[in-house]
Amino acid sequence: MTQGAGQGYEPGSGYKPAPGYGYQTAYETTTPDPYDAAPAPPPAPYEPTRPDTPLVPPDYTPTARDLPVLTPDTERAGRPGPLYVVGDVHGYLDELLAALHERGLVDEDGHWSAGSARLWFLGDFTDRGPDGIGVIELVMQLSAEAAAAGGYCRALMGNHELLLLGAHRFGDTPVNSTAGTASFLAAWRLNGGQPSDMERLEDRHLTWISRLDAAYLTDGHLLLHSDTTAYLEYGSSIEEMNDAVTGVLQRGDADECWDLFRKFTKRFAFRGEGGAKAARELLSTYGGNQVVHGHSPIPYLLGEIGGEFPVDTEEGGHAVNGPMVYAENLAVAMDGGVTMDGRLLVAQLPLVS
């Protein structure tokens, strides 16, 4: 399998990540990356709440798809409602509610108002922003309300969900890292982890997060969180890959979970020369004709490539007006960079350049 060049940030590579997006590990726990603007909360004693509790309930069978979300009759009959996707939220609950309301998906009180519409969140609900748990609560609420109305609201696993699960489960337990010794808790703190989220985290949130799939195929769109081909390392079908990811969480081995997290932080597989080839590799394995992802903010993606995308250059940065379609129309980027003074994106598929 060909891993797209430049998919991740590795110390010493000469690559400088955009503010707030340089994932830090190992020695960086004592020497923070100067390009990461996310303030690290003051270190505080922390012990995992239940160190012997598995990340995923042992009786959970991922292929059974036992989430409390119903498949509406309209979809089974071949008449699905319109399809929407949401990029990275990162705790910005107010911005999320405003964006959903603008699209007619929720009413003024934040309740589902879109009937049979289908809504997918692409992951990264917490960290960096002020109310990650509030975001998770909203998505759980909308899942129930949408199902009752004949639509659905579902979500995918982002790398920050893996980071939060690891910080809660393993705390300061050392893990093997290519950059040295690190821990989930240290990486969580340095990458925007909010103490208020950890304090409010409940068993029901952990169960919901741990059951999220990593990818889903619908209407020819391959939905996933990260713009990487590392998913291919976990299976040759979507079902196999999703089961493999859940299996890692079920086993609860700190090093194995860390390796999964690091692979899902890789990025830029579909950017620049070779990007279309990488997208085709993923699509030929998992199906679909277009990859739709979050993870890499659009201003970040534009750092080293040109092209005409829905971004206006202004003094001091980029103004994101909508999703970015690139890689010969094979990829759609949905992270508008809400943590970088960008925009939280909600878009209806399909999209073309």
Residue pairs with C-beta under 8 A, 6 or more apart in sequence:
1 229
1 232
1 233
1 281
2 229
2 274
2 277
2 278
2 281
3 228
3 229
3 230
3 266
3 269
3 278
4 228
4 229
4 268
4 269
4 270
4 271
4 274
4 275
4 278
5 268
5 272
5 274
6 15
6 268
6 271
6 272
7 227
7 228
7 229
7 230
7 266
7 267
7 268
7 269
8 23
8 228
8 262
8 265
8 266
8 267
8 268
9 15
9 17
9 22
9 23
9 265
10 178
10 179
11 26
11 27
11 28
11 179
16 22
16 35
17 23
17 33
17 35
17 36
17 300
18 35
18 297
18 299
18 300
18 303
18 340
19 35
19 36
19 37
19 340
20 36
20 37
20 38
20 128
20 192
20 339
20 340
21 36
21 296
21 297
21 300
22 33
22 35
22 36
23 187
23 191
23 265
24 32
24 33
24 36
24 187
24 190
24 191
25 177
25 179
25 180
25 182
25 186
25 187
25 262
26 177
26 178
26 179
26 180
26 181
26 182
27 179
27 180
28 179
28 190
29 182
29 183
29 186
29 187
29 190
32 40
32 190
36 190
36 191
38 127
38 128
38 190
38 191
38 192
38 339
40 189
40 190
41 189
41 193
41 194
41 195
43 189
44 195
46 171
46 172
46 185
47 171
48 168
48 169
48 170
48 171
49 168
51 169
51 170
51 171
53 169
54 249
54 250
54 252
55 165
55 169
55 206
55 210
55 249
55 250
55 252
55 257
56 210
56 211
56 246
56 249
56 250
57 207
57 210
58 250
60 66
60 210
60 211
60 246
60 250
62 211
62 213
62 242
62 243
62 246
63 239
63 243
67 143
67 154
67 211
68 143
68 144
68 147
69 143
69 146
69 147
69 152
69 153
69 154
70 147
70 152
71 152
72 80
72 81
72 116
72 147
72 150
72 151
72 152
73 150
74 80
74 81
74 116
74 150
75 81
75 118
75 152
80 116
80 118
80 219
81 114
81 115
81 116
81 117
81 118
81 150
81 151
82 114
82 117
82 118
82 348
83 117
83 118
83 120
83 218
83 219
83 221
83 348
83 349
84 103
84 105
84 114
84 117
84 118
84 119
84 120
84 346
84 347
84 348
84 349
85 119
85 120
85 121
85 122
85 221
85 223
85 292
85 334
85 346
85 347
85 349
86 96
86 99
86 100
86 119
86 120
86 121
86 122
86 334
86 344
86 345
86 346
87 122
87 294
87 323
87 334
87 335
87 336
87 338
87 344
87 345
87 346
88 122
88 123
88 124
88 158
88 294
88 295
88 297
88 334
88 335
88 338
88 339
88 344
89 95
89 96
89 121
89 124
89 125
89 129
89 135
89 338
89 344
90 124
90 125
90 126
90 127
90 128
90 129
90 132
90 160
90 192
90 338
90 339
91 125
91 126
91 127
91 128
91 129
91 130
91 131
91 132
91 134
91 135
91 194
91 197
92 129
92 130
92 131
92 135
92 338
92 339
92 344
93 129
93 130
93 131
93 134
93 135
93 138
95 338
95 344
96 135
96 138
96 344
97 106
97 110
97 138
98 344
99 344
99 345
99 346
100 106
100 110
100 346
101 107
101 108
101 110
102 346
103 346
103 348
104 113
104 114
105 112
105 113
105 114
105 117
105 119
105 346
106 112
106 113
106 114
106 142
107 113
110 138
110 141
111 141
111 145
112 142
112 145
112 146
112 148
112 149
112 151
112 153
114 146
114 149
114 151
115 149
115 150
115 151
116 149
116 150
116 151
117 146
117 151
118 151
118 152
118 153
118 154
118 218
119 142
119 146
119 151
119 152
119 153
119 154
120 153
120 154
120 155
120 156
120 216
120 218
120 223
121 139
121 153
121 154
121 155
121 156
122 155
122 156
122 158
122 223
122 224
122 225
122 292
122 293
122 294
122 295
122 334
122 335
123 155
123 156
123 157
123 158
123 159
123 160
123 161
123 212
123 225
123 294
123 295
124 158
124 159
124 160
124 161
124 225
124 294
124 295
124 335
125 132
125 135
125 136
125 139
125 155
125 158
125 160
125 161
126 132
126 133
126 135
126 136
126 160
126 161
126 164
126 193
126 194
126 197
127 160
127 163
127 164
127 188
127 191
127 192
127 193
127 194
127 197
128 191
128 192
128 194
128 339
129 135
129 192
129 194
129 338
129 339
130 194
130 196
131 196
131 197
132 164
132 194
132 197
133 196
133 197
133 200
133 201
133 205
136 205
136 208
136 209
139 153
139 155
140 204
140 208
142 153
143 152
143 153
143 154
143 155
145 153
146 152
146 153
147 153
154 216
155 212
156 212
156 213
156 214
156 215
156 216
156 223
156 224
156 225
157 209
157 212
157 213
157 214
157 225
157 245
157 264
158 225
158 226
158 264
158 294
158 295
159 225
159 226
159 261
159 264
159 265
159 295
160 191
160 192
161 209
161 212
162 257
162 260
162 261
162 264
163 184
163 187
163 188
163 191
163 193
163 261
164 188
164 193
164 197
164 198
164 201
164 209
165 206
165 209
165 210
165 249
165 257
166 184
166 187
166 188
166 254
166 257
166 258
166 261
167 184
167 185
167 187
167 188
167 189
167 193
167 198
168 198
168 201
168 206
169 184
169 252
169 257
170 183
170 184
170 185
170 254
170 257
171 183
171 184
171 185
172 183
172 185
172 186
173 183
173 184
173 254
174 181
174 182
174 183
175 181
175 182
175 183
175 184
175 254
175 255
175 257
175 258
176 255
176 258
177 258
177 262
178 262
182 258
184 254
184 257
184 258
184 261
187 261
192 339
210 246
210 249
211 246
213 242
213 245
214 224
214 225
214 231
214 234
214 241
214 242
214 245
214 264
215 222
215 223
215 224
215 231
215 238
215 241
215 242
215 286
216 222
216 223
216 224
216 238
217 223
217 238
217 286
217 287
217 288
219 349
219 350
220 288
220 289
220 290
220 350
221 288
221 289
221 290
221 291
221 292
221 332
221 349
221 350
222 282
222 283
222 286
222 287
222 288
222 290
222 291
222 292
223 292
223 293
224 231
224 291
224 292
224 293
225 264
225 293
225 294
225 295
226 264
226 265
226 266
226 267
226 293
226 294
226 295
226 296
227 267
227 268
227 269
227 270
227 271
227 291
227 293
227 295
227 296
227 301
227 331
227 333
228 263
228 264
228 266
228 267
228 268
228 269
228 295
229 269
229 278
229 281
229 282
230 263
230 264
230 266
231 241
231 282
231 286
232 241
232 281
232 282
232 285
233 263
234 240
234 241
234 244
234 245
235 241
235 242
235 243
235 244
236 285
237 285
237 286
238 286
238 287
241 286
245 260
248 256
248 257
248 260
249 257
267 295
267 296
268 275
268 296
268 301
269 275
269 278
269 279
269 282
270 276
270 278
270 279
270 291
270 293
270 326
270 327
270 330
270 331
271 296
271 301
271 304
271 305
271 326
271 327
272 304
272 305
275 326
275 327
275 331
276 327
276 328
276 330
278 327
279 291
279 327
279 328
279 330
279 331
280 330
282 291
283 289
283 290
283 291
283 330
289 330
290 329
290 330
290 331
290 332
290 350
291 327
291 330
291 331
291 332
292 331
292 332
292 334
292 349
293 331
293 332
293 333
293 334
293 335
294 333
294 334
294 335
295 335
296 333
296 335
297 335
297 336
297 337
297 339
297 340
297 342
298 309
298 311
298 318
298 320
298 323
298 324
298 333
298 335
298 336
298 337
298 342
299 311
299 317
299 318
299 320
299 337
299 340
299 342
300 335
300 337
300 340
301 324
301 326
301 333
302 309
302 311
302 318
302 324
305 326
307 326
309 324
309 325
309 326
310 320
310 321
310 322
310 323
310 324
311 318
311 319
311 320
311 321
311 324
312 318
312 319
312 321
313 319
317 340
317 341
318 337
318 342
319 342
319 343
320 336
320 337
320 342
320 343
320 345
321 343
322 336
322 345
322 347
323 332
323 333
323 334
323 336
323 345
323 347
323 351
324 332
324 333
325 331
325 332
325 351
325 352
325 353
326 332
326 333
326 353
329 352
329 353
332 349
332 351
334 345
334 347
335 345
336 342
336 343
336 344
336 345
337 343
338 344
